[in-house]
Amino acid sequence: MARGLYLLFALLAYAIFFATFLYLIGFVGNLPGPPRTVDRGPESTLAVALAVNVALIALFGLQHSVMARRGFKRAWTRVVPEPIERSVYVLIASLTLILLFVFWRPIPAQVWHVENAAGAAILWALFGVGWLIVLLSTFLINHFELFGLQQVYLHARGREAAPPRFRMPFFYRAVRHPLYSGFLLAFWATPVMSVGHLLLAAGVSIYMLIAIRYEERDLIHLFGDDYDNYRREVGMLTPKLRRRA
């Protein structure tokens, strides 16, 4: 009974995540369709918009960073069953983003506006490539484990997960964190950059730089010298022009 409920919960959490991810693309790109985007929503004063938006970005960053740490997971699994620990994380992360969508306050003043058609097309192409890199990167490192489905499937089958092993598939041979690189492209590549969009892009970028530091500390703890050597040889977010012999 519990195994079936765990599987149902994981599927629900994944469905909510995927819908949230699709909405995020429209939100960041200010695309037609979503009722609220980074530049479309309720009006407010500049002071209120800054306070609300910074708080929302901080909440997003804290949730993602704190709940992903090994120490938190050890304590968290005393309350949450281990097979659905990752699914709970995914669900809470999605709800945090939904809160950002609902309460975000646009700041429409423009920082730049690329009117040249070719230039705008290039930026839109980079925007799309960024999201494609994000999605592909999750599959390269095991999409279904990352979003909690593999854990409940193995639990339902009465099987244990294989020990993690160090790998460098595709993008990971060029950069250590292609998923974050994709997000950087997606958040910064836009022909129309408003102050609100700039605030969101800068806030998310700062969060990612902080998160990478903690994430790599966990990876060194997990993989030891293999990851330490990898970190010296491969660029963090962009490829290194020269590698050591």
C-alpha positions as CSV (number, residue, x, y, z in Angstrom):
1,M,0.0,0.0,0.0
2,A,2.7,2.5,1.0
3,R,4.7,1.7,-2.1
4,G,1.8,2.5,-4.3
5,L,1.1,5.8,-2.5
6,Y,4.8,6.7,-2.7
7,L,4.7,6.2,-6.5
8,L,1.5,8.2,-6.9
9,F,3.0,11.0,-4.8
10,A,6.2,11.0,-6.9
11,L,4.2,11.1,-10.1
12,L,2.1,14.0,-8.8
13,A,5.2,16.0,-7.7
14,Y,6.8,15.4,-11.1
15,A,3.7,16.6,-13.0
16,I,3.6,19.7,-10.9
17,F,7.3,20.3,-11.5
18,F,7.0,19.8,-15.2
19,A,4.1,22.3,-15.5
20,T,6.0,24.7,-13.3
21,F,9.1,24.4,-15.5
22,L,7.1,25.1,-18.7
23,Y,5.5,28.1,-17.0
24,L,9.0,29.3,-16.0
25,I,10.0,29.4,-19.6
26,G,7.1,31.7,-20.4
27,F,7.6,33.7,-17.3
28,V,11.2,34.5,-17.9
29,G,10.8,35.0,-21.7
30,N,7.7,37.3,-21.1
31,L,6.0,35.1,-23.7
32,P,2.3,35.6,-24.7
33,G,0.0,33.2,-22.8
34,P,1.0,33.2,-19.2
35,P,-1.1,35.7,-17.3
36,R,1.9,36.8,-15.2
37,T,5.5,37.1,-16.4
38,V,8.6,38.9,-15.3
39,D,7.3,42.0,-17.1
40,R,3.5,41.5,-16.8
41,G,1.6,41.6,-13.5
42,P,0.2,43.8,-10.8
43,E,1.6,47.4,-10.6
44,S,3.3,48.6,-7.4
45,T,5.8,51.2,-6.3
46,L,9.4,50.7,-6.9
47,A,10.2,50.2,-3.2
48,V,7.5,47.6,-2.8
49,A,8.5,45.8,-6.0
50,L,12.2,45.6,-4.9
51,A,11.3,44.4,-1.4
52,V,8.9,41.7,-2.6
53,N,11.0,40.5,-5.5
54,V,14.2,40.3,-3.5
55,A,12.4,38.3,-0.8
56,L,11.0,35.9,-3.4
57,I,14.4,35.4,-4.9
58,A,15.9,34.8,-1.5
59,L,13.2,32.3,-0.6
60,F,13.9,30.4,-3.8
61,G,17.6,30.4,-3.2
62,L,17.4,29.3,0.5
63,Q,14.9,26.5,-0.3
64,H,17.1,25.1,-3.1
65,S,20.4,25.4,-1.2
66,V,19.4,24.3,2.3
67,M,17.2,21.3,1.3
68,A,19.8,20.0,-1.1
69,R,22.6,19.7,1.6
70,R,23.6,16.3,3.1
71,G,23.1,17.4,6.7
72,F,19.5,18.6,6.0
73,K,18.7,15.4,4.2
74,R,19.9,13.3,7.1
75,A,17.6,15.2,9.5
76,W,14.7,15.4,7.0
77,T,14.5,11.7,6.4
78,R,13.7,11.2,10.0
79,V,10.4,12.8,9.2
80,V,9.9,12.1,5.5
81,P,10.2,8.5,4.2
82,E,13.4,8.2,2.3
83,P,11.9,6.9,-0.9
84,I,10.0,10.1,-1.4
85,E,12.5,12.5,0.1
86,R,13.5,13.8,-3.3
87,S,9.9,14.1,-4.5
88,V,9.1,16.2,-1.5
89,Y,12.1,18.4,-2.4
90,V,10.9,18.7,-6.0
91,L,7.3,19.6,-4.8
92,I,8.5,22.3,-2.4
93,A,10.8,23.7,-5.0
94,S,7.9,23.9,-7.5
95,L,5.7,25.6,-4.9
96,T,8.4,28.1,-4.2
97,L,8.5,29.0,-7.9
98,I,4.8,29.2,-8.0
99,L,4.9,31.7,-5.2
100,L,7.4,33.7,-7.2
101,F,5.1,33.7,-10.2
102,V,2.1,34.8,-8.2
103,F,3.6,37.5,-6.1
104,W,6.3,38.9,-8.5
105,R,6.0,42.6,-9.1
106,P,7.2,43.8,-12.5
107,I,9.6,46.8,-12.8
108,P,9.1,47.7,-16.5
109,A,11.8,50.4,-16.9
110,Q,14.1,49.1,-19.7
111,V,17.8,48.5,-19.4
112,W,18.2,47.6,-23.0
113,H,16.0,47.0,-26.0
114,V,17.5,45.3,-29.1
115,E,15.5,46.6,-32.1
116,N,17.7,45.1,-34.8
117,A,15.8,42.0,-36.1
118,A,19.0,39.9,-36.5
119,G,20.2,40.8,-33.1
120,A,16.9,40.0,-31.5
121,A,16.7,36.7,-33.3
122,I,20.1,35.7,-32.0
123,L,19.1,36.5,-28.5
124,W,15.9,34.5,-28.8
125,A,17.9,31.6,-30.2
126,L,20.2,31.7,-27.2
127,F,17.2,31.8,-24.9
128,G,15.9,28.6,-26.5
129,V,19.3,27.0,-26.5
130,G,19.7,27.8,-22.8
131,W,16.5,25.9,-21.9
132,L,17.4,23.0,-24.2
133,I,20.8,22.7,-22.4
134,V,19.0,22.7,-19.0
135,L,16.7,19.9,-20.0
136,L,19.3,17.8,-21.8
137,S,21.7,18.2,-18.8
138,T,19.1,16.6,-16.4
139,F,18.9,13.5,-18.7
140,L,22.7,13.3,-18.9
141,I,22.9,13.0,-15.1
142,N,19.8,10.8,-14.7
143,H,16.6,12.9,-15.1
144,F,14.4,10.4,-13.2
145,E,16.7,10.2,-10.2
146,L,17.1,14.0,-10.1
147,F,13.3,14.4,-9.8
148,G,12.5,11.5,-7.5
149,L,10.9,9.0,-9.8
150,Q,13.7,6.4,-9.8
151,Q,13.8,6.3,-6.0
152,V,10.1,5.3,-5.7
153,Y,10.3,2.9,-8.6
154,L,13.3,1.0,-7.0
155,H,11.5,1.0,-3.7
156,A,8.3,-0.4,-5.3
157,R,10.5,-3.2,-6.8
158,G,12.3,-3.9,-3.6
159,R,15.6,-2.9,-5.1
160,E,18.5,-0.7,-3.9
161,A,20.0,2.1,-6.0
162,A,23.4,1.4,-7.5
163,P,26.3,3.3,-5.8
164,P,26.9,6.6,-7.5
165,R,29.9,6.7,-9.9
166,F,31.7,9.6,-11.4
167,R,30.9,10.2,-15.0
168,M,31.5,13.0,-17.5
169,P,28.8,12.6,-20.2
170,F,28.6,15.0,-23.2
171,F,28.3,18.6,-21.9
172,Y,30.0,17.6,-18.6
173,R,33.3,17.1,-20.6
174,A,33.3,20.8,-21.4
175,V,31.8,22.4,-18.3
176,R,31.2,21.1,-14.8
177,H,27.7,22.6,-14.4
178,P,26.0,22.8,-17.8
179,L,22.6,22.9,-16.2
180,Y,23.5,26.2,-14.5
181,S,25.2,27.4,-17.8
182,G,21.9,26.8,-19.5
183,F,19.9,28.7,-16.9
184,L,22.4,31.7,-17.3
185,L,21.7,31.8,-21.0
186,A,18.0,31.5,-20.6
187,F,17.8,34.2,-18.0
188,W,20.1,36.7,-19.6
189,A,19.4,36.2,-23.3
190,T,16.6,38.6,-24.1
191,P,16.1,41.4,-26.6
192,V,14.2,43.4,-24.0
193,M,15.8,43.6,-20.6
194,S,13.7,45.4,-18.0
195,V,14.8,46.3,-14.5
196,G,12.6,43.6,-13.1
197,H,14.1,41.0,-15.4
198,L,17.6,42.2,-14.6
199,L,16.9,41.8,-10.9
200,L,15.6,38.3,-11.4
201,A,18.5,37.3,-13.7
202,A,21.1,38.8,-11.3
203,G,19.5,37.2,-8.2
204,V,19.3,33.8,-9.8
205,S,22.9,34.1,-11.0
206,I,24.2,35.0,-7.5
207,Y,22.2,32.0,-6.1
208,M,23.8,29.7,-8.6
209,L,27.3,30.8,-7.9
210,I,26.7,30.3,-4.2
211,A,25.0,26.9,-4.8
212,I,27.9,25.6,-6.9
213,R,30.3,26.2,-4.1
214,Y,28.3,24.0,-1.7
215,E,27.4,21.5,-4.3
216,E,31.0,21.0,-5.3
217,R,31.9,20.5,-1.6
218,D,29.4,17.6,-1.5
219,L,30.7,16.2,-4.8
220,I,34.3,16.2,-3.5
221,H,33.1,14.4,-0.4
222,L,31.3,11.8,-2.6
223,F,33.9,11.3,-5.3
224,G,37.1,12.4,-3.7
225,D,40.2,13.0,-5.9
226,D,38.2,12.1,-9.1
227,Y,36.1,15.2,-8.7
228,D,38.9,17.3,-7.4
229,N,41.0,16.6,-10.5
230,Y,37.9,17.2,-12.7
231,R,37.4,20.6,-11.1
232,R,40.9,21.6,-11.9
233,E,40.7,20.5,-15.5
234,V,37.2,21.5,-16.6
235,G,35.6,25.0,-16.4
236,M,32.8,25.7,-14.0
237,L,30.3,27.4,-16.3
238,T,32.3,27.9,-19.5
239,P,34.8,25.7,-21.2
240,K,38.5,26.3,-20.4
241,L,40.5,27.5,-23.3
242,R,43.5,25.4,-22.3
243,R,43.6,22.3,-20.2
244,R,46.5,21.0,-18.2
245,A,48.4,18.0,-19.6
